[in-house]
């Protein structure tokens, strides 16, 4: 068997390539942005690409190439079931509702008047989100109808830039105040107030819809739970100081006894129902201490400590020790080729 891999330093491909070299697996590094990428993959049994939501070229073409190859009978990572909803919270709403997963109650509107009518009769606070973004970007707590109306008018007007320069500047300030970044970050942030990112220049404004979720109060942490194949691991993330968001806080708590078994079961069952090769769930707990899914993603960042911590198997047994989820991705793909 031969595996084609699009290599981006710092991505999953680092470990995929290292594992192939260690195990003597035949592989080929290809460039997915070459016009002849289909020919490059010809003769390979699988194609793997850790595409990223903040890389414009990835956003533009990754799913097209992956799903075209999958149509041709080549195994890919991520495959269609795993990746079509990536970085699209609205798509995830429909998907999770369709299988009856315990999603935080979510509302999407494609008509301005309907959105305003709902906003005028609902209770507050609510959480407003754009469909894309990570690390709590493009997420706002809406406390009043007046705030909701302003966001809805903008959503159905000029729209929202892909890069929130003022929000990003506030995030830099937070990190500096907490000692997680230096003054250089402030200087970079001031520059970004006037010069946007290349990604934002390429992407059109987000407009034409309004997406809200229920605000679930009294959560001091959220939970990031990851599943690859029949293995699962995770941790808690502390909510930022004077904020309601945990994603991007950088304050991680590794204590498997503090993660509800029900949450692990939901993660396994949801991944299995959807046929996902890899998934990271963001969970919160409601006021009845039941886990609710906030959103999902096929890919995720890795904290080195978590790889030394341990994981649950499919029987919910805890396994201490080192592991490598990127190796699991590759070995699961190889097994699916053999089965085919």
HELIX and SHEET records of a PDB file:
HELIX    1   1 UNK A   13  UNK A   23  1                                  11    
HELIX    2   2 UNK A   37  UNK A   41  1                                   5    
HELIX    3   3 UNK A   56  UNK A   71  1                                  16    
HELIX    4   4 UNK A   80  UNK A   83  1                                   4    
HELIX    5   5 UNK A   89  UNK A   98  1                                  10    
HELIX    6   6 UNK A  112  UNK A  121  1                                  10    
HELIX    7   7 UNK A  145  UNK A  155  1                                  11    
HELIX    8   8 UNK A  165  UNK A  177  1                                  13    
HELIX    9   9 UNK A  183  UNK A  192  1                                  10    
HELIX   10  10 UNK A  198  UNK A  202  1                                   5    
HELIX   11  11 UNK A  256  UNK A  258  5                                   3    
HELIX   12  12 UNK A  261  UNK A  274  1                                  14    
HELIX   13  13 UNK A  304  UNK A  308  5                                   5    
HELIX   14  14 UNK A  325  UNK A  339  1                                  15    
SHEET    1   A 4 UNK A  26  UNK A  30  0                                        
SHEET    2   A 4 UNK A   2  UNK A   6  1                                        
SHEET    3   A 4 UNK A  46  UNK A  48  1                                        
SHEET    4   A 4 UNK A  75  UNK A  77  1                                        
SHEET    1   B 4 UNK A 106  UNK A 109  0                                        
SHEET    2   B 4 UNK A 210  UNK A 214 -1                                        
SHEET    3   B 4 UNK A 126  UNK A 129 -1                                        
SHEET    4   B 4 UNK A 139  UNK A 142 -1                                        
SHEET    1   C 5 UNK A 252  UNK A 253  0                                        
SHEET    2   C 5 UNK A 231  UNK A 238 -1                                        
SHEET    3   C 5 UNK A 221  UNK A 228 -1                                        
SHEET    4   C 5 UNK A 278  UNK A 285 -1                                        
SHEET    5   C 5 UNK A 291  UNK A 297 -1                                        
SHEET    1   D 4 UNK A 252  UNK A 253  0                                        
SHEET    2   D 4 UNK A 231  UNK A 238 -1                                        
SHEET    3   D 4 UNK A 310  UNK A 313 -1                                        
SHEET    4   D 4 UNK A 318  UNK A 320 -1                                        
END                                                                             
